[in-house]
């Protein structure tokens, strides 16, 4: 991802994707993080919505869990649908926290 460093300069950082899951959703299980925040007004996320947590994420493609039948990810068993600008998968960016 690309973010502003502590000195104010932009830096490219290789980080794990995801935010800490709200405790009421973890329920004693391992927290693998939340990767898609659909309601940033929810109290748990408020500590992360400031400018200091914003970034842009370079990608060539990304996936979302899919409710339709299809191939499952061999590691997670989750069905995924993949998104890219086109089949050549050029680099693009999206906003992140």
N, C-alpha and C positions, 0 to 999 in steps of 0.2 A: 504494500500500500504506500501511498505518498501522503505524508503528513508534515505539519510544522514541528520542527524539533524545539527543544527548550531554548535554544539560542535564536529562534525565530526563522531559521533557514529551513527550506524544504528538504526532506530526506525520504529515501525509499527504505522501507522496513519490511522484512519478511516475518510476518506474525501469524499466529493461529487465528482463524476466523471464528467469531462468536462472542456473545456477551454472557455474563453470569446469569443463570436462570433464576427467576424468583423462587425463594425457598419453598413456598407453598406448592410449586410445580415439581420440585425435585423429590420431595417426600422420602428423604432418606436414601435415595439412589445416587449413583455417581452423576455429577453434573457435566454433561458433554457440551454445555453451552446452548444458547439460543442464537440462531443465525438469521432470523427474519423477524424484526419487530414491526408489528402491524399497528400498534397503538402506542405511539411515543408519549402520549399524555398519561399513561399508566404510571402511578407513583414510583414504582421500582426503577423505571427507565430515566426518570428526571435527572438523576445524578450524572447521566452520560450524554445528555443532549446539548451541552455547552460547546462553544467553538473549539475549546481545547481537545475535544474528543472527535472532531470531524476529520474526515479524510476522503480521498478518492481511491478507488480500488481498480487496478488494471486487471483486465480479464480477457481471455479469448473465448470463453464460454462459461456457463454456470448452470447448475441444475436446481430443481425444486422437487419435492416429493410429488408424485403423481397419483391421483385417485383412479386412473384408468389402468387396465391390465397391461402388462409389458414386462420387459426384462427387469429383474431385480439386481440391485448392487450385491455382488458376492460377499462383500465385507459386512454390510449392514442389513441386508435383506429388504431394503426399502426400494420401492419402485420409484424411478426418477424420470423426469422429462428434462431434456437439455435445451438450452437457449444459446444462440450465437447470432452474430450479425448476418452471416451467410456460411456456406459450406467451407469457405477458405479460412474461416475463423480468424479474422483480423483482430488486432488489439483494440479494445475500447475500455472506457472507464465508467464506473457508477459511484454514486455518493455512498459513504459509509460512516458509521459511528465507531 
